[in-house]
Amino acid sequence: MSLTAAPRRTTARTGAALAVAAMTCVQLGLAVSVGLADQIGAFGTAWLRLAWAGIILFLLVRPRLPEFSRANLQAVVALGVVTGAMTMLFMSAVARLPLGTASALEFLGPLGVAVFRGRTLRWPLLAAVGVLLLTSPWHGGTDLVGVAFALGAALCWAAYILLTQRVGDESTGIRGLAISMPVAGLTATAGLALFGGPQAFTLMTPEILVFGLLLAVLLPVIPFVLEFLALRRLTTAAFGTLMSLEPAIAVVIGFLLLHQVPGWAALAGIALVVTAGIGAERSGAR
């Protein structure tokens, strides 16, 4: 073993652990958000989480704009817009599809990054087969609008991965995230005003606002910070493949909290994406 092999393996394991923790928080937050979406809608739920997250991170980190170069600031703003769009689209997908199916379709974004940025197709292809088994498109009867929302979220997720690594490499700590998250909140505000209607804001009772504050810590504050740190330790290809674990985690959370029972094909899909995720972790240190 070379002198650099052990530190690289440690870096990869740390990055993978951060990514898995982030995915678990995301799926727990989404499961909790399902009930909230029934009250204030998918866009209202996305807005509530992102607005609170933007306020929390900005107040905690207090980033200074002069510390950012013009190019980095542009990347930070783009990351915020993509984050807002991704959250709104995915919440709309979850409102129409089972959590595991929506997550599996959204995973096509990270998978695309893994294919185009990776040095091997073995793990991405294995993950793709697993996702296919998880979604089982041959059964038919799937909500096509929900699928469209999930695929839109997948495109945004691919851009999110690339932009997050760029912002993380060009700024110290999580200062970039402390600016991108308020931008995401503003993006969600515009989306809610345009597609949810002005009356959507009137549904925000004090109880819902407080619940939204607690939910924002679970999703997206904690997972986005964890992903931000993970992408400093993993290549985008390894991170994208490792995200294959998220549909599997979604199926487990959906079963435990939402009573969405997976079939044998879904269980086989979980086994494949877990294997692909382990393979990506073992070879993905930056």
N, C-alpha and C positions, 0 to 999 in steps of 0.2 A: 504494500500500500504506500502511495506517495505521501510526502509530508503534507500536501494540501488536501488529501482525500478526506481525512477526518474532519477538519473544519468545514469543508464543503458539505459533508454529510450532515453535520450538526446544523449548518445553516438551512439545508433543505428540510430537515425534520422540524426545526423551529418554524419555518415558513408554512409547512404543511399543517402543523398544530394550530397556528394562528388562523389559517384558512378554514380548517374544519370547525373551529370554535365560532368563526364568523358565520359559516353556513348554518350551524345549529341555532344560533341566535336569530338568523333571518327566518328560518322555518317556524320557530316558536312564535316570533313576532307576527308572521303571516297567519298562523293558525288563530292567534288571538284577534287579529284584525278582521277575520271573516265575520264575526258577530257585529263588530263596529260598522263594517261596510253595509250591513243590512239596515243600519239606522241612518247613516249619513252618505251612503253611496261609495263606490270605489274611488272616485276622484276626491271626495271629501276626506276619506281615510288617508289617502296619499298626501293630500295637502296638510292635514293635521300633523302627521308624523314628520314631514319634511320641514314645516314651519317651525315646530318646536326644536327639531334637531339643529336647524340653522341658528336659532337663538342660543341654544345651549353651547354649541361649539364656538360661536363667535365670542360669547361672554367669557368662556373658560380660557381660550387661547389668545384672544385679542390680537389678531394679526395686523401688521402695518403694511399698507399698500406700497409705500416707497421701498420696502425690502424685496419686492418682486420686480423682475425684469419685465419688459413689455411682452415678450414672447411667452414667458411663464404665466403672466397674468391672463393672457389670452387662453392658454391651455386650462387654467383654473376655471375660468368662466365657462369654457366649453364643457369641462367636466361637470360643472353644476347643472347646465342645461340638459346634458345627457342623463345625469342622475335623476333629475326631475321627470323627464320623459319616460325613462325606464320604470320608475316607481309607479307612475300613473298607468302605463300600459299593462304592467304586470298585475296590479290590483284589479284592473278591468278583466284580465284573463282569469284570475282566481275566482272572480264573481260568476264566471260561466263554466269553468272547468274544475275537475278535482285538483287538489294542490299538487299531487305528484305529477300529473299530466302537464299542468302548466309549467312546473319547474323543469320537467324534462324537455319541453319545447324551448324554453328560454335558454337552456343549456347549449343549444345549437350555436349561440353566439360565442361563448368561450371555446367550444369545440372548433369553430372556424378559426379562431386565433391560434389554437393549438396546432391545427393542420398547417396553416400558412407560416407560422413562426417556428415550428418544431423541426428537429433533425430526424425524427422517426415518426412514422404513421401508425406504429403498432398500438400504442396506448390510445390515441384518439379514435382509431377505427374500432377497437374493442369497446370503448366507451359509447361510440355511436350505435353499435349493435345493442348494448345494454339499454340505451335510451329508446331505441326502437321497440324493444320488448316491453319497456315501461309504458309507452304510449299506446301500443297495439292499434295502429291506425287502420288495420284491416277489418276491425270490428264494425266500423262505421258508426253513425249516430253522434259523432263528435260535433260540438258547437263550433261552426266555422268562424264565426265572429270572434269567439274566445281564442281560437287558434291564431287568427290574424293578430290579435292583441299580443299573444305570447311571442309570436315571431317578431313583431315590432320591438318588444322588450329584448329579444335575443340580439337584434342589431345594436340596440343601445348598450347592451351589456358588453358586447365586443368592443365598442368604442370606449366604454367605461374602463375596461381593463387596460387598454393601451394608454389612455389619458392619465389614469391613476398612477401607472408606473412612471410616466414622464414627469408628472407633477411631483411625485415623491422623490425622484432623483434630483430635481432641480431646487427643492426647498427643504429646509431642516424641520424636524419634528412633524407635526400635523398642521402646520400653518396653511398649507394649500387647501387642505380639507376644510379648515375653518372659514375659508372664503367660498369654496365651491358649494358648501352645504346651504348657506343663505341664498346663493344663486338658485340652487335647486328648489328652495322654498318659494322664491319669487316665480320660478317657472311653474310650479304647482299651483300657485295663486292665480296666475294667468290662465292655466288650464281649467281650473275650477270655475273661474268667472266666465270662460268662453263656452265650456261644455256642460258644466254643472248648473249654470244659471245663478244669478245673484241670490236667489232664495236658499241656495245651498249653505250659505254662511249663517243663515238664521237657524239652522238645525244644530248649531254648535252650542249646546247647553253648558253651564259651568261644570257639570259632572263629566260630560264628554271631553271638555277641554283638559280637565285634570287627568283623566284616563289617557288622553292623547299624549300628555307630557310624560307619563310613566312609560307608555308604549314607545315613544320616540327614543328613550334610552336603550331599550331592548332592540329596537329597529327604527332608525338606521344608525344611531350614534356608535354603539359598541361594535357591530359588525363592520361598518365602513372604516372605522379606525383600525380594526384587526386586518382587514383586507389591504388597507394602505400600507401597513407594516409588513404584511406577508409578501407583497409585490416588491419590496426592497430586498427580499431574500430568495425569491424564486424567479425563474424566467417566465415570460408571459405564456409560453407554450406549456410549461409545467403547471402553472396556475390554471390555465384554461382547461387542461385535462383533469386536474384535481377537482375542479368544479363539477365534474361528473358525479361526485359524491352527493351533490345537493339534491338531485331528484330522488336518490335513495333515502336521504334523510327526510325529504318531504313526504315520501310514502310512509315512513315510520311515524312521523309526527301526525300525518293525516289519519293514520290508523289509531294512534293512541288518544288524540284529542278530538278529532272530527269523525271518528268511527267510519272512515273510508277504507274498506277492506280490500287489500290487493289480491290479485289472482296469481296463479303459478308463473305466468309469463312475467309479471312484474317482479316477483321474487327472483327469478332467473336474471332479470335485468339488473336488479340491485347487486347481485353477485358479480356480474360483469363490470359494472361501473366502479364498484369497490376495488376490484382487481386492477382496473385501469388507473384509479386514483393512487393506489399503492405504487404502481409502476412509475407514475409521473413523479411522485415524491422522491423515489430513489435516484432519479436522474435529473432533477430539476434545479439544483442550486445555481445561483448566478456567480 
